[in-house]
Amino acid sequence: MRKLSLAVLSFTLVLAGSWTALALYRWEWTRALWMTMAFVVAEVALVGVLVMHRLRELEEQIADTHDTAVLRRLAETRPAATDHFEWLKESTNRTNVFVTMLLGGGVVVSGVLWVIDKVAGRSVATSRERQLAKQLRAIAFPVSGFVPPDSVMFAADLDRDEREDLALLLLGRTETPR
Protein backbone atom coordinates (compact mmCIF):
# COMPACT_ATOMS: atom_id res chain seq x y z
CA MET A 1 0.00 0.00 0.00
CA ARG A 2 2.86 2.36 0.84
CA LYS A 3 4.53 1.77 -2.52
CA LEU A 4 1.27 2.38 -4.35
CA SER A 5 0.65 5.67 -2.51
CA LEU A 6 4.26 6.77 -3.14
CA ALA A 7 3.89 5.95 -6.84
CA VAL A 8 0.58 7.83 -7.15
CA LEU A 9 1.92 10.86 -5.29
CA SER A 10 5.12 10.90 -7.33
CA PHE A 11 3.14 10.63 -10.58
CA THR A 12 0.83 13.46 -9.44
CA LEU A 13 3.85 15.57 -8.50
CA VAL A 14 5.48 15.11 -11.89
CA LEU A 15 2.23 15.64 -13.79
CA ALA A 16 1.27 18.78 -11.83
CA GLY A 17 4.78 20.20 -12.25
CA SER A 18 4.68 19.56 -16.01
CA TRP A 19 1.25 21.13 -16.39
CA THR A 20 2.39 24.15 -14.35
CA ALA A 21 5.41 24.68 -16.60
CA LEU A 22 3.26 24.29 -19.71
CA ALA A 23 0.60 26.70 -18.44
CA LEU A 24 3.25 29.29 -17.56
CA TYR A 25 4.80 28.88 -21.01
CA ARG A 26 1.38 29.52 -22.61
CA TRP A 27 0.65 32.46 -20.24
CA GLU A 28 -2.42 30.69 -18.80
CA TRP A 29 -2.19 32.09 -15.29
CA THR A 30 -5.34 30.58 -13.80
CA ARG A 31 -4.45 27.06 -14.93
CA ALA A 32 -0.88 27.59 -13.69
CA LEU A 33 -2.21 28.58 -10.26
CA TRP A 34 -4.42 25.48 -10.05
CA MET A 35 -1.63 23.17 -11.13
CA THR A 36 0.77 24.81 -8.69
CA MET A 37 -1.76 24.22 -5.93
CA ALA A 38 -2.02 20.55 -6.95
CA PHE A 39 1.79 20.35 -6.99
CA VAL A 40 2.05 21.75 -3.46
CA VAL A 41 -0.69 19.43 -2.18
CA ALA A 42 1.05 16.39 -3.70
CA GLU A 43 4.38 17.53 -2.27
CA VAL A 44 2.99 17.98 1.23
CA ALA A 45 1.22 14.60 1.05
CA LEU A 46 4.42 12.91 -0.14
CA VAL A 47 6.42 14.45 2.70
CA GLY A 48 3.68 13.43 5.15
CA VAL A 49 3.77 9.81 3.96
CA LEU A 50 7.56 9.68 4.23
CA VAL A 51 7.65 11.29 7.67
CA MET A 52 4.91 9.02 9.00
CA HIS A 53 6.77 5.97 7.67
CA ARG A 54 9.97 7.09 9.38
CA LEU A 55 8.13 7.74 12.67
CA ARG A 56 6.53 4.30 12.49
CA GLU A 57 10.00 2.73 12.03
CA LEU A 58 11.36 4.65 15.03
CA GLU A 59 8.37 3.65 17.13
CA GLU A 60 8.92 -0.01 16.29
CA GLN A 61 12.62 0.27 17.19
CA ILE A 62 11.78 1.80 20.55
CA ALA A 63 9.11 -0.81 21.26
CA ASP A 64 11.57 -3.65 20.55
CA THR A 65 14.30 -2.34 22.86
CA HIS A 66 12.35 -1.85 26.12
CA ASP A 67 13.91 -3.00 29.36
CA THR A 68 11.55 -4.62 31.87
CA ALA A 69 13.63 -3.50 34.87
CA VAL A 70 13.45 0.13 33.75
CA LEU A 71 9.72 -0.14 33.15
CA ARG A 72 9.17 -1.64 36.60
CA ARG A 73 11.21 1.15 38.24
CA LEU A 74 9.26 3.80 36.35
CA ALA A 75 5.97 2.25 37.44
CA GLU A 76 7.11 2.25 41.11
CA THR A 77 8.12 5.93 41.09
CA ARG A 78 5.07 7.19 39.18
CA PRO A 79 3.11 9.71 41.29
CA ALA A 80 -0.42 8.87 42.35
CA ALA A 81 -3.11 9.90 39.91
CA THR A 82 -5.05 13.00 40.95
CA ASP A 83 -8.63 13.80 40.10
CA HIS A 84 -8.65 17.48 39.20
CA PHE A 85 -12.44 17.66 38.93
CA GLU A 86 -13.31 15.96 42.20
CA TRP A 87 -15.14 19.08 43.37
CA LEU A 88 -17.74 18.55 40.60
CA LYS A 89 -18.79 15.11 41.82
CA GLU A 90 -22.01 14.78 43.75
CA SER A 91 -21.55 14.07 47.43
CA THR A 92 -23.75 14.00 50.51
CA ASN A 93 -21.27 15.70 52.86
CA ARG A 94 -20.94 18.97 50.86
CA THR A 95 -23.52 21.61 49.99
CA ASN A 96 -22.35 22.16 46.35
CA VAL A 97 -23.13 25.87 46.19
CA PHE A 98 -20.52 26.75 43.58
CA VAL A 99 -22.96 27.22 40.67
CA THR A 100 -25.45 29.10 42.83
CA MET A 101 -22.75 31.49 44.03
CA LEU A 102 -21.47 31.96 40.49
CA LEU A 103 -24.90 32.83 39.12
CA GLY A 104 -25.75 35.06 42.09
CA GLY A 105 -22.44 36.89 41.75
CA GLY A 106 -23.07 37.37 38.04
CA VAL A 107 -26.48 38.92 38.72
CA VAL A 108 -25.02 41.29 41.35
CA VAL A 109 -22.12 42.33 39.11
CA SER A 110 -24.50 42.87 36.17
CA GLY A 111 -26.73 45.08 38.32
CA VAL A 112 -23.82 47.19 39.53
CA LEU A 113 -22.51 47.63 35.99
CA TRP A 114 -25.98 48.59 34.76
CA VAL A 115 -26.22 51.33 37.41
CA ILE A 116 -22.73 52.61 36.51
CA ASP A 117 -23.68 52.66 32.80
CA LYS A 118 -26.88 54.65 33.44
CA VAL A 119 -25.15 57.22 35.70
CA ALA A 120 -22.27 57.67 33.25
CA GLY A 121 -24.63 57.95 30.29
CA ARG A 122 -26.64 60.75 31.91
CA SER A 123 -23.68 62.73 33.14
CA VAL A 124 -21.69 62.61 29.92
CA ALA A 125 -24.40 62.83 27.25
CA THR A 126 -25.05 66.60 27.30
CA SER A 127 -21.42 67.70 27.38
CA ARG A 128 -20.48 65.25 24.63
CA GLU A 129 -23.37 66.46 22.47
CA ARG A 130 -22.25 70.09 22.84
CA GLN A 131 -18.68 69.15 21.97
CA LEU A 132 -19.82 67.11 18.96
CA ALA A 133 -22.02 69.96 17.70
CA LYS A 134 -19.06 72.33 17.93
CA GLN A 135 -16.87 69.91 15.94
CA LEU A 136 -19.54 69.30 13.28
CA ARG A 137 -20.15 73.02 12.71
CA ALA A 138 -17.05 73.16 10.51
CA ILE A 139 -18.46 70.65 8.00
CA ALA A 140 -22.14 71.68 8.11
CA PHE A 141 -24.07 72.54 4.95
CA PRO A 142 -24.33 76.25 4.15
CA VAL A 143 -27.48 77.93 5.45
CA SER A 144 -28.50 79.08 1.98
CA GLY A 145 -27.90 75.64 0.50
CA PHE A 146 -25.95 74.91 -2.65
CA VAL A 147 -28.23 76.86 -5.02
CA PRO A 148 -26.80 80.27 -5.99
CA PRO A 149 -28.92 83.38 -5.48
CA ASP A 150 -31.46 84.28 -8.16
CA SER A 151 -29.38 87.20 -9.44
CA VAL A 152 -26.41 84.92 -10.18
CA MET A 153 -28.49 82.12 -11.56
CA PHE A 154 -30.43 84.30 -14.02
CA ALA A 155 -27.47 86.39 -15.07
CA ALA A 156 -26.77 83.90 -17.81
CA ASP A 157 -28.15 84.62 -21.20
CA LEU A 158 -31.07 82.19 -21.26
CA ASP A 159 -34.36 82.49 -23.04
CA ARG A 160 -37.64 82.40 -21.11
CA ASP A 161 -38.29 78.63 -21.52
CA GLU A 162 -34.82 77.71 -20.35
CA ARG A 163 -35.13 80.01 -17.30
CA GLU A 164 -38.45 78.44 -16.33
CA ASP A 165 -37.00 74.92 -16.65
CA LEU A 166 -33.94 75.90 -14.61
CA ALA A 167 -36.04 77.58 -11.92
CA LEU A 168 -38.29 74.54 -11.68
CA LEU A 169 -35.32 72.20 -11.46
CA LEU A 170 -33.25 74.15 -8.93
CA LEU A 171 -35.78 76.10 -6.91
CA GLY A 172 -38.91 74.04 -7.28
CA ARG A 173 -41.00 76.98 -8.44
CA THR A 174 -42.58 77.94 -11.72
CA GLU A 175 -42.39 81.74 -11.69
CA THR A 176 -39.16 83.33 -12.89
CA PRO A 177 -37.83 86.78 -12.21
CA ARG A 178 -37.93 89.14 -15.19
Secondary structure, 3 states (H helix, E strand, C coil): CHHHHHHHHHHHHHHHHHHHHHHHHCCCHHHHHHHHHHHHHHHHHHHHHHHHHHHHHHHHHHHHCCCHHHHHHHHHHCCCCCCCCHHHCCCCCCCCCHHHHHHHHHHHHHHHHHHHHHHHHHHHHHHHHHHHHHHHHHHCCCCCCCCCCHHHHCCCCCCHHHHHHHHHHHHCCCCCCC
